[in-house]
């Protein structure tokens, strides 16, 4: 039986589309059962609807505070009984309610080799620091900022003349391949988390 994925999005949905394409192959071992966005009218939600996937939109502005929004997000995801929740460009931090329900099942990607350059500007910070290699990280989300246990990483060389934009584009291409490979492997083979150590079988 295919594993159940709920994908959270905020923008264009290129990582979501890659997951939808991968899931079209029965051998991949997963299906996207719902897609949720933190704003209305995203291209990602359009992609999900074209694919016939259930969607929901939860703008923070519709709630009294972040705690209420976090509880609403938890309540919308829970009925889908996901084996994994995948942040695919989701730009909001999960709160206590969400992490207490889905901790150890919620993965995200970040455009640097964590723990280097966490936060919103990983490619820019790497370029400014003068590193010769950066990349992308797949990790389990915890209560910190890009601090959770690491599943996988992929390296991307920094080239002479790089700008933040073209470096980020190369990172995103590598990040997408990493996400697809490791999500599939996780759902097909299983995984364990022991402290900060993630073992994918």
N, CA, C and O of each residue as an XYZ file, in Angstrom:
804
protein
N       0.845     -1.197      0.000
C       0.000      0.000      0.000
C       0.878      1.245      0.000
O       1.846      1.327      0.756
N       0.540      2.212     -0.849
C       1.348      3.414     -0.984
C       1.300      4.248      0.286
O       0.253      4.375      0.920
N       2.441      4.811      0.649
C       2.499      5.731      1.783
C       1.739      7.014      1.449
O       1.629      7.405      0.287
N       1.226      7.648      2.479
C       0.402      8.839      2.310
C       1.241     10.079      2.611
O       1.823     10.199      3.690
N       1.297     10.999      1.646
C       2.030     12.249      1.798
C       1.064     13.425      1.824
O       0.176     13.523      0.977
N       1.237     14.314      2.793
C       0.620     15.632      2.754
C       1.744     16.619      2.486
O       2.764     16.610      3.174
N       1.554     17.470      1.486
C       2.595     18.413      1.074
C       2.116     19.833      1.400
O       0.995     20.215      1.065
N       2.983     20.603      2.058
C       2.694     21.988      2.418
C       3.493     22.912      1.511
O       4.683     22.698      1.278
N       2.820     23.948      1.000
C       3.398     24.795     -0.053
C       3.104     26.264      0.233
O       2.229     26.613      1.026
N       3.883     27.118     -0.458
C       3.637     28.554     -0.368
C       3.706     29.262     -1.714
O       3.243     30.396     -1.836
N       4.279     28.609     -2.732
C       4.552     29.348     -3.962
C       4.258     28.588     -5.224
O       3.147     28.098     -5.426
N       5.283     28.488     -6.095
C       5.075     27.970     -7.443
C       4.865     26.468     -7.483
O       4.191     25.968     -8.384
N       5.423     25.737     -6.533
C       5.148     24.306     -6.457
C       6.001     23.436     -7.343
O       5.541     22.384     -7.787
N       7.245     23.839     -7.621
C       8.095     22.984     -8.459
C       8.483     21.699     -7.736
O       8.528     20.637     -8.357
N       8.765     21.775     -6.439
C       9.044     20.547     -5.687
C       7.801     19.680     -5.574
O       7.887     18.455     -5.661
N       6.652     20.305     -5.382
C       5.393     19.548     -5.369
C       5.193     18.823     -6.688
O       4.838     17.645     -6.698
N       5.419     19.519     -7.810
C       5.223     18.879     -9.105
C       6.147     17.688     -9.271
O       5.749     16.659     -9.817
N       7.384     17.825     -8.800
C       8.315     16.700     -8.875
C       7.811     15.522     -8.054
O       7.945     14.374     -8.477
N       7.233     15.788     -6.887
C       6.659     14.710     -6.075
C       5.452     14.080     -6.765
O       5.312     12.857     -6.778
N       4.585     14.904     -7.336
C       3.420     14.373     -8.047
C       3.856     13.488     -9.209
O       3.281     12.425     -9.443
N       4.875     13.936     -9.933
C       5.375     13.146    -11.062
C       5.964     11.825    -10.578
O       5.733     10.777    -11.181
N       6.723     11.880     -9.492
C       7.322     10.660     -8.960
C       6.253      9.675     -8.500
O       6.361      8.471     -8.733
N       5.226     10.198     -7.847
C       4.167      9.341     -7.306
C       3.312      8.695     -8.397
O       2.579      7.742     -8.132
N       3.405      9.212     -9.616
C       2.661      8.599    -10.722
C       3.186      7.208    -11.045
O       2.485      6.410    -11.667
N       4.411      6.910    -10.629
C       4.992      5.585    -10.807
C       4.657      4.737     -9.580
O       5.094      5.070     -8.479
N       3.899      3.654     -9.737
C       3.537      2.826     -8.580
C       4.747      2.312     -7.803
O       4.648      2.052     -6.604
N       5.879      2.165     -8.474
C       7.075      1.669     -7.799
C       7.641      2.671     -6.798
O       8.425      2.302     -5.924
N       7.249      3.930     -6.924
C       7.772      4.954     -6.016
C       7.311      4.700     -4.583
O       8.057      4.940     -3.634
N       6.080      4.214     -4.431
C       5.613      3.789     -3.120
C       4.883      4.828     -2.305
O       4.680      4.634     -1.107
N       4.478      5.940     -2.923
C       3.787      6.991     -2.176
C       2.736      7.652     -3.048
O       2.782      7.571     -4.275
N       1.793      8.301     -2.398
C       0.820      9.135     -3.101
C       0.611     10.417     -2.309
O       0.603     10.405     -1.078
N       0.442     11.522     -3.025
C       0.122     12.791     -2.392
C      -1.385     12.822     -2.169
O      -2.156     12.837     -3.128
N      -1.805     12.832     -0.908
C      -3.234     12.761     -0.596
C      -3.838     14.134     -0.315
O      -5.060     14.281     -0.343
N      -3.012     15.137     -0.046
C      -3.517     16.489      0.173
C      -2.376     17.479      0.043
O      -1.217     17.156      0.303
N      -2.724     18.685     -0.362
C      -1.769     19.792     -0.468
C      -2.377     20.994      0.237
O      -3.513     21.384     -0.033
N      -1.599     21.574      1.148
C      -2.070     22.738      1.897
C      -1.151     23.922      1.692
O       0.068     23.767      1.614
N      -1.744     25.120      1.604
C      -0.981     26.354      1.403
C      -1.278     27.343      2.524
O      -2.347     27.324      3.135
N      -0.290     28.216      2.774
C      -0.451     29.241      3.802
C      -0.977     30.551      3.227
O      -1.002     31.572      3.914
N      -1.395     30.519      1.969
C      -1.962     31.702      1.319
C      -2.884     31.253      0.202
O      -2.839     30.097     -0.220
N      -3.706     32.147     -0.269
C      -4.650     31.824     -1.342
C      -3.997     32.056     -2.699
O      -3.127     32.912     -2.853
N      -4.437     31.273     -3.675
C      -4.099     31.539     -5.060
C      -2.705     31.169     -5.499
O      -2.171     31.795     -6.414
N      -2.089     30.171     -4.878
C      -0.735     29.793     -5.279
C      -0.762     28.901     -6.518
O      -1.727     28.184     -6.781
N       0.332     28.976     -7.265
C       0.495     28.089     -8.417
C       0.583     26.636     -7.955
O       0.141     25.727     -8.657
N       1.151     26.429     -6.780
C       1.269     25.065     -6.261
C      -0.105     24.424     -6.065
O      -0.310     23.267     -6.432
N      -1.033     25.166     -5.494
C      -2.376     24.628     -5.303
C      -3.035     24.347     -6.654
O      -3.757     23.360     -6.796
N      -2.792     25.201     -7.638
C      -3.305     24.941     -8.986
C      -2.766     23.616     -9.520
O      -3.509     22.834    -10.113
N      -1.481     23.367     -9.309
C      -0.882     22.110     -9.770
C      -1.558     20.908     -9.106
O      -1.838     19.899     -9.752
N      -1.813     21.042     -7.799
C      -2.450     19.941     -7.081
C      -3.858     19.678     -7.610
O      -4.262     18.526     -7.772
N      -4.589     20.734     -7.873
C      -5.957     20.572     -8.373
C      -5.973     19.919     -9.749
O      -6.825     19.076    -10.028
N      -5.041     20.301    -10.601
C      -4.937     19.667    -11.920
C      -4.687     18.167    -11.772
O      -5.179     17.360    -12.561
N      -3.911     17.811    -10.744
C      -3.595     16.401    -10.499
C      -4.713     15.669     -9.763
O      -4.600     14.468     -9.517
N      -5.784     16.366     -9.409
C      -6.901     15.742     -8.712
C      -6.660     15.507     -7.239
O      -7.299     14.646     -6.635
N      -5.738     16.267     -6.644
C      -5.403     16.117     -5.230
C      -6.203     17.127     -4.409
O      -6.363     18.279     -4.812
N      -6.696     16.687     -3.268
C      -7.437     17.577     -2.373
C      -6.525     18.695     -1.876
O      -5.355     18.461     -1.574
N      -7.063     19.904     -1.793
C      -6.266     21.054     -1.364
C      -6.985     21.815     -0.254
O      -8.198     21.701     -0.073
N      -6.183     22.604      0.493
C      -6.749     23.560      1.451
C      -5.819     24.760      1.554
O      -4.613     24.646      1.339
N      -6.393     25.905      1.883
C      -5.647     27.147      2.022
C      -5.950     27.749      3.386
O      -7.107     27.924      3.768
N      -4.868     28.065      4.119
C      -5.022     28.581      5.487
C      -4.176     29.844      5.681
O      -3.097     29.772      6.268
N      -4.648     30.997      5.198
C      -3.897     32.233      5.422
C      -3.852     32.574      6.921
O      -4.868     32.503      7.612
N      -2.679     32.939      7.401
C      -2.540     33.294      8.818
C      -3.449     34.457      9.179
O      -3.939     34.539     10.305
N      -3.675     35.353      8.232
C      -4.506     36.535      8.508
C      -5.938     36.175      8.881
O      -6.658     37.009      9.429
N      -6.358     34.955      8.595
C      -7.723     34.535      8.929
C      -7.862     34.085     10.386
O      -8.956     33.735     10.828
N      -6.752     34.095     11.130
C      -6.770     33.578     12.511
C      -6.305     34.655     13.486
O      -5.583     35.582     13.120
N      -6.737     34.508     14.731
C      -6.446     35.520     15.744
C      -4.957     35.612     16.061
O      -4.440     36.695     16.334
N      -4.271     34.476     16.025
C      -2.842     34.470     16.327
C      -2.192     33.233     15.721
O      -2.869     32.380     15.147
N      -0.870     33.146     15.854
C      -0.153     32.026     15.254
C      -0.550     30.696     15.881
O      -0.585     29.671     15.200
N      -0.849     30.711     17.179
C      -1.254     29.479     17.831
C      -2.546     28.920     17.259
O      -2.676     27.712     17.059
N      -3.503     29.809     16.997
C      -4.772     29.372     16.419
C      -4.565     28.840     15.004
O      -5.170     27.843     14.609
N      -3.700     29.519     14.245
C      -3.400     29.045     12.889
C      -2.716     27.685     12.928
O      -3.044     26.803     12.134
N      -1.776     27.511     13.833
C      -1.056     26.254     13.949
C      -2.004     25.109     14.294
O      -1.877     24.008     13.759
N      -2.950     25.372     15.186
C      -3.928     24.345     15.531
C      -4.817     24.019     14.332
O      -5.152     22.858     14.098
N      -5.199     25.057     13.571
C      -6.019     24.829     12.378
C      -5.254     24.006     11.344
O      -5.827     23.120     10.711
N      -3.969     24.292     11.169
C      -3.158     23.511     10.247
C      -3.095     22.054     10.695
O      -3.234     21.140      9.882
N      -2.888     21.851     11.964
C      -2.852     20.495     12.515
C      -4.165     19.772     12.241
O      -4.176     18.612     11.829
N      -5.272     20.474     12.475
C      -6.598     19.872     12.300
C      -6.915     19.553     10.837
O      -7.670     18.622     10.555
N      -6.344     20.320      9.907
C      -6.590     20.055      8.498
C      -5.730     18.905      7.975
O      -6.159     18.152      7.100
N      -4.523     18.772      8.510
C      -3.626     17.711      8.048
C      -3.990     16.358      8.656
O      -3.917     15.333      7.978
N      -4.379     16.351      9.922
C      -4.559     15.099     10.664
C      -5.524     14.108     10.005
O      -5.210     12.919      9.961
N      -6.690     14.541      9.487
C      -7.614     13.555      8.918
C      -7.053     12.784      7.719
O      -7.576     11.729      7.362
N      -6.000     13.303      7.104
C      -5.410     12.617      5.955
C      -4.458     11.505      6.377
O      -3.972     10.750      5.534
N      -4.188     11.399      7.673
C      -3.359     10.332      8.237
C      -2.052     10.148      7.461
O      -1.778      9.058      6.960
N      -1.249     11.208      7.362
C      -0.034     11.104      6.554
C       1.034     10.239      7.207
O       1.212     10.250      8.424
N       1.733      9.497      6.373
C       2.945      8.822      6.822
C       4.099      9.810      6.901
O       4.963      9.701      7.771
N       4.107     10.779      5.983
C       5.056     11.882      6.013
C       4.332     13.168      5.630
O       3.459     13.171      4.762
N       4.709     14.259      6.293
C       4.322     15.593      5.859
C       5.576     16.217      5.262
O       6.640     16.214      5.882
N       5.439     16.753      4.050
C       6.587     17.293      3.331
C       6.401     18.788      3.134
O       5.433     19.223      2.511
N       7.323     19.568      3.662
C       7.363     20.999      3.362
C       8.048     21.170      2.021
O       9.231     20.859      1.878
N       7.307     21.665      1.033
C       7.852     21.878     -0.306
C       7.782     23.375     -0.604
O       6.904     23.848     -1.327
N       8.738     24.104     -0.022
C       8.706     25.552     -0.164
C       7.706     26.225      0.753
O       7.271     27.344      0.477
N       7.336     25.572      1.830
C       6.380     26.129      2.793
C       7.124     27.139      3.667
O       8.115     26.791      4.309
N       6.652     28.383      3.696
C       7.420     29.470      4.294
C       6.964     29.854      5.701
O       7.287     30.941      6.178
N       6.227     28.985      6.360
C       5.787     29.265      7.722
C       6.354     28.218      8.680
O       6.499     27.044      8.338
N       6.666     28.677      9.877
C       7.176     27.776     10.906
C       6.020     27.038     11.576
O       5.024     27.649     11.964
N       6.159     25.741     11.707
C       5.170     24.959     12.452
C       5.323     25.243     13.935
O       6.424     25.491     14.425
N       4.197     25.202     14.645
C       4.200     25.478     16.073
C       4.065     24.215     16.910
O       4.208     23.094     16.423
N       3.787     24.438     18.178
C       3.778     23.335     19.149
C       2.725     22.287     18.834
O       2.992     21.090     18.932
N       1.528     22.727     18.454
C       0.462     21.760     18.180
C       0.838     20.855     17.005
O       0.660     19.638     17.063
N       1.358     21.466     15.944
C       1.689     20.689     14.758
C       2.834     19.724     15.032
O       2.781     18.557     14.642
N       3.859     20.212     15.697
C       5.025     19.364     15.952
C       4.723     18.258     16.954
O       5.299     17.173     16.875
N       3.826     18.528     17.892
C       3.478     17.471     18.841
C       2.719     16.340     18.145
O       2.772     15.191     18.583
N       2.014     16.668     17.062
C       1.258     15.660     16.325
C       2.107     14.981     15.241
O       1.989     13.776     15.019
N       2.952     15.755     14.577
C       3.646     15.231     13.399
C       5.171     15.235     13.533
O       5.873     14.955     12.561
N       5.683     15.544     14.705
C       7.123     15.462     14.911
C       7.639     14.071     14.602
O       7.025     13.074     14.983
N       8.767     14.004     13.910
C       9.282     12.710     13.470
C       8.662     12.219     12.181
O       9.017     11.151     11.681
N       7.725     13.003     11.636
C       7.114     12.674     10.338
C       7.078     13.876      9.399
O       6.513     13.793      8.309
N       7.676     14.990      9.812
C       7.589     16.237      9.058
C       8.983     16.614      8.559
O       9.867     16.920      9.359
N       9.181     16.593      7.243
C      10.486     16.887      6.659
C      10.449     18.176      5.848
O       9.417     18.576      5.310
N      11.615     18.808      5.783
C      11.765     20.066      5.070
C      13.119     20.055      4.378
O      14.005     19.284      4.747
N      13.277     20.909      3.378
C      14.579     21.106      2.754
C      15.056     22.525      3.027
O      14.261     23.436      3.258
N      16.375     22.691      2.994
C      16.969     24.008      3.194
C      18.134     24.170      2.228
O      18.898     23.226      2.031
N      18.291     25.362      1.611
C      19.332     25.544      0.597
C      20.704     25.887      1.160
O      21.301     26.897      0.786
N      21.195     25.054      2.051
C      22.588     25.111      2.496
C      22.928     23.766      3.116
O      22.058     22.917      3.307
N      24.197     23.586      3.426
C      24.631     22.386      4.127
C      24.556     22.668      5.621
O      25.535     23.089      6.238
N      23.395     22.433      6.185
C      23.210     22.690      7.614
C      24.198     21.867      8.428
O      24.547     20.754      8.033
N      24.661     22.406      9.576
C      24.150     23.582     10.275
C      24.666     24.925      9.781
O      24.382     25.951     10.400
N      25.421     24.948      8.675
C      25.866     26.225      8.119
C      24.707     26.968      7.460
O      23.888     26.369      6.763
N      24.652     28.254      7.685
C      23.758     29.173      6.987
C      22.270     28.811      7.089
O      21.601     28.644      6.070
N      21.759     28.692      8.314
C      20.312     28.515      8.484
C      19.575     29.822      8.192
O      20.189     30.860      7.947
N      18.258     29.745      8.224
C      17.454     30.955      8.059
C      17.056     31.204      6.613
O      17.170     30.325      5.758
N      16.592     32.407      6.359
C      15.926     32.742      5.099
C      16.875     32.953      3.925
O      16.425     32.953      2.779
N      18.165     33.132      4.167
C      19.055     33.582      3.091
C      20.284     32.681      2.950
O      21.409     33.173      2.858
N      20.071     31.378      2.933
C      21.184     30.440      2.883
C      22.131     30.654      1.714
O      23.337     30.754      1.942
N      21.654     30.730      0.467
C      22.576     30.927     -0.661
C      23.315     32.261     -0.587
O      24.515     32.316     -0.852
N      22.624     33.317     -0.235
C      23.282     34.628     -0.109
C      24.364     34.591      0.960
O      25.473     35.083      0.754
N      24.030     33.998      2.112
C      24.993     33.967      3.210
C      26.207     33.124      2.853
O      27.334     33.483      3.196
N      25.991     32.006      2.169
C      27.114     31.172      1.750
C      28.029     31.922      0.785
O      29.253     31.857      0.900
N      27.424     32.632     -0.162
C      28.200     33.389     -1.141
C      28.998     34.493     -0.458
O      30.177     34.686     -0.756
N      28.366     35.209      0.444
C      29.048     36.297      1.144
C      30.179     35.775      2.027
O      31.183     36.458      2.230
N      30.010     34.564      2.549
C      31.030     33.999      3.431
C      32.251     33.505      2.656
O      33.328     33.326      3.224
N      32.068     33.287      1.357
C      33.185     32.844      0.544
C      33.435     31.358      0.540
O      34.536     30.925      0.200
N      32.441     30.554      0.908
C      32.643     29.106      0.883
C      32.794     28.621     -0.552
O      32.300     29.257     -1.483
N      33.467     27.511     -0.726
C      33.684     26.934     -2.055
C      32.649     25.873     -2.404
O      32.460     25.540     -3.574
N      31.982     25.346     -1.384
C      30.944     24.332     -1.577
C      29.781     24.669     -0.653
O      29.981     24.942      0.530
N      28.583     24.650     -1.189
C      27.371     24.749     -0.375
C      26.460     23.608     -0.823
O      26.963     22.579     -1.273
N      25.155     23.751     -0.716
C      24.296     22.657     -1.140
C      22.925     22.744     -0.532
O      22.402     23.834     -0.302
N      22.337     21.585     -0.270
C      20.986     21.508      0.272
C      20.904     20.372      1.282
O      21.659     19.401      1.221
N      19.969     20.522      2.209
C      19.788     19.570      3.303
C      18.325     19.179      3.408
O      17.440     20.031      3.327
N      18.073     17.894      3.587
C      16.748     17.381      3.946
C      16.794     17.001      5.413
O      17.681     16.260      5.837
N      15.841     17.505      6.194
C      15.902     17.289      7.638
C      14.498     17.175      8.227
O      13.516     17.613      7.629
N      14.430     16.576      9.411
C      13.184     16.555     10.158
C      13.024     17.871     10.911
O      13.959     18.357     11.547
N      11.840     18.431     10.828
C      11.577     19.724     11.458
C      11.410     19.546     12.958
O      10.693     18.656     13.416
N      12.081     20.404     13.718
C      11.847     20.483     15.158
C      11.484     21.922     15.507
O      11.152     22.706     14.618
N      11.542     22.275     16.775
C      11.080     23.595     17.211
C      12.073     24.706     16.897
O      11.744     25.880     17.065
N      13.270     24.374     16.450
C      14.257     25.393     16.131
C      14.158     25.860     14.691
O      13.262     25.453     13.950
N      15.097     26.724     14.304
C      15.166     27.228     12.938
C      16.190     26.390     12.173
O      17.397     26.590     12.316
N      15.703     25.454     11.361
C      16.570     24.605     10.538
C      17.565     23.818     11.394
O      18.735     23.686     11.035
N      17.092     23.301     12.518
C      17.974     22.630     13.477
C      17.697     21.144     13.654
O      18.380     20.487     14.440
N      16.709     20.593     12.939
C      16.306     19.219     13.197
C      17.285     18.184     12.658
O      18.216     18.522     11.927
N      17.072     16.916     13.022
C      17.947     15.828     12.575
C      18.002     15.726     11.045
O      16.983     15.822     10.360
N      19.204     15.533     10.539
C      19.451     15.571      9.096
C      19.247     14.188      8.480
O      19.776     13.186      8.960
N      18.456     14.166      7.393
C      18.218     12.937      6.632
C      19.282     12.762      5.554
O      19.869     11.688      5.420
N      19.526     13.822      4.788
C      20.442     13.729      3.651
C      20.931     15.119      3.276
O      20.303     16.127      3.599
N      22.062     15.150      2.591
C      22.613     16.398      2.084
C      23.197     16.164      0.698
O      23.619     15.059      0.359
N      23.211     17.246     -0.105
C      23.825     17.196     -1.425
C      24.675     18.449     -1.585
O      24.256     19.550     -1.227
N      25.878     18.265     -2.131
C      26.811     19.374     -2.279
C      26.648     20.046     -3.640
O      26.381     19.393     -4.649
N      26.816     21.373     -3.640
C      26.788     22.173     -4.866
C      28.004     23.100     -4.840
O      28.112     23.936     -3.944
N      28.910     22.971     -5.792
C      30.079     23.859     -5.812
C      29.670     25.316     -6.052
O      28.728     25.598     -6.794
N      30.388     26.220     -5.419
C      30.230     27.649     -5.680
C      31.227     28.024     -6.769
O      32.426     27.776     -6.635
N      30.726     28.622     -7.851
C      31.572     28.928     -8.999
C      31.942     30.406     -9.027
O      31.200     31.257     -8.536
N      33.092     30.692     -9.605
C      33.526     32.084     -9.755
C      32.487     32.857    -10.564
O      32.044     32.400    -11.618
N      32.108     34.012    -10.070
C      31.116     34.824    -10.757
C      29.684     34.518    -10.379
O      28.766     35.155    -10.895
N      29.467     33.558     -9.491
C      28.100     33.258     -9.058
C      27.434     34.490     -8.457
O      28.063     35.282     -7.756
N      26.152     34.627     -8.750
C      25.280     35.542     -8.017
C      24.400     34.710     -7.093
O      24.315     33.490     -7.232
N      23.754     35.378     -6.157
C      22.841     34.656     -5.269
C      21.786     33.910     -6.069
O      21.446     32.771     -5.747
N      21.268     34.550     -7.114
C      20.174     33.941     -7.875
C      20.626     32.694     -8.632
O      19.958     31.662     -8.567
N      21.754     32.773     -9.350
C      22.105     31.577    -10.131
C      22.633     30.463     -9.243
O      22.459     29.286     -9.561
N      23.278     30.815     -8.125
C      23.668     29.776     -7.168
C      22.433     29.099     -6.589
O      22.389     27.876     -6.458
N      21.432     29.899     -6.243
C      20.209     29.331     -5.659
C      19.504     28.419     -6.661
O      18.952     27.390     -6.271
N      19.514     28.777     -7.934
C      18.872     27.927     -8.941
C      19.556     26.569     -9.030
O      18.879     25.547     -9.146
N      20.879     26.538     -8.979
C      21.582     25.257     -9.009
C      21.314     24.456     -7.742
O      21.168     23.235     -7.790
N      21.252     25.149     -6.611
C      20.924     24.450     -5.364
C      19.530     23.844     -5.448
O      19.325     22.697     -5.051
N      18.570     24.610     -5.964
C      17.192     24.109     -6.036
C      17.087     22.876     -6.919
O      16.323     21.959     -6.617
N      17.845     22.846     -8.002
C      17.816     21.662     -8.870
C      18.350     20.435     -8.133
O      17.781     19.348     -8.235
N      19.439     20.613     -7.395
C      19.991     19.496     -6.622
C      19.064     19.117     -5.474
O      18.896     17.938     -5.165
N      18.470     20.115     -4.849
C      17.553     19.906     -3.729
C      16.350     19.065     -4.154
O      15.910     18.174     -3.428
N      15.833     19.364     -5.334
C      14.647     18.658     -5.827
C      14.943     17.177     -6.037
O      14.149     16.323     -5.644
N      16.084     16.870     -6.658
C      16.459     15.472     -6.869
C      16.651     14.751     -5.532
O      16.223     13.608     -5.370
N      17.293     15.424     -4.581
C      17.505     14.838     -3.258
C      16.172     14.542     -2.580
O      15.981     13.461     -2.021
N      15.257     15.496     -2.630
C      13.952     15.326     -1.987
C      13.226     14.110     -2.546
O      12.725     13.277     -1.791
N      13.173     14.013     -3.860
C      12.440     12.908     -4.485
C      13.071     11.573     -4.129
O      12.369     10.628     -3.768
N      14.395     11.490     -4.228
C      15.070     10.224     -3.945
C      14.838      9.785     -2.505
O      14.463      8.639     -2.260
N      15.057     10.687     -1.550
C      15.034     10.275     -0.154
C      13.620     10.106      0.393
O      13.404      9.240      1.240
N      12.664     10.889     -0.051
C      11.280     10.641      0.380
C      10.840      9.269     -0.094
O      10.228      8.517      0.665
N      11.145      8.932     -1.342
C      10.783      7.606     -1.838
C      11.454      6.501     -1.051
O      10.817      5.511     -0.689
N      12.733      6.668     -0.786
C      13.445      5.640     -0.026
C      12.898      5.511      1.392
O      12.770      4.403      1.913
N      12.578      6.641      2.015
C      12.037      6.606      3.379
C      10.726      5.853      3.450
O      10.520      5.039      4.350
N       9.828      6.122      2.496
C       8.518      5.470      2.579
C       8.580      4.010      2.161
O       7.790      3.194      2.637
N       9.503      3.675      1.283
C       9.599      2.275      0.849
C      10.326      1.413      1.874
O       9.934      0.270      2.115
N      11.373      1.949      2.474
C      12.257      1.138      3.311
C      12.097      1.380      4.800
O      12.464      0.528      5.609
N      11.552      2.533      5.173
C      11.445      2.892      6.578
C      12.681      3.629      7.061
O      13.691      3.702      6.360
N      12.591      4.175      8.266
C      13.689      4.962      8.825
C      13.564      4.978     10.341
O      12.507      4.688     10.901
N      14.666      5.322     10.986
C      14.663      5.504     12.438
C      15.324      6.836     12.764
O      16.190      7.312     12.031
N      14.905      7.425     13.869
C      15.521      8.648     14.387
C      15.948      8.351     15.823
O      15.119      8.040     16.679
N      17.232      8.452     16.067
C      17.772      8.239     17.401
C      18.572      9.475     17.775
O      19.713      9.642     17.344
N      17.963     10.345     18.584
C      18.605     11.616     18.875
C      18.730     12.440     17.613
O      17.730     12.785     16.984
N      19.969     12.757     17.242
C      20.195     13.509     16.004
C      20.539     12.612     14.827
O      20.783     13.112     13.729
N      20.565     11.325     15.025
C      20.956     10.395     13.971
C      19.734      9.829     13.262
O      18.876      9.204     13.885
N      19.665     10.052     11.967
C      18.605      9.489     11.141
C      19.209      8.369     10.301
O      20.216      8.558      9.618
N      18.583      7.213     10.362
C      19.009      6.076      9.541
C      17.847      5.705      8.639
O      16.770      5.338      9.109
N      18.078      5.804      7.334
C      17.089      5.372      6.350
C      17.486      3.982      5.887
O      18.605      3.769      5.420
N      16.569      3.045      6.018
C      16.885      1.637      5.773
C      16.968      1.312      4.293
O      17.227      0.165      3.926
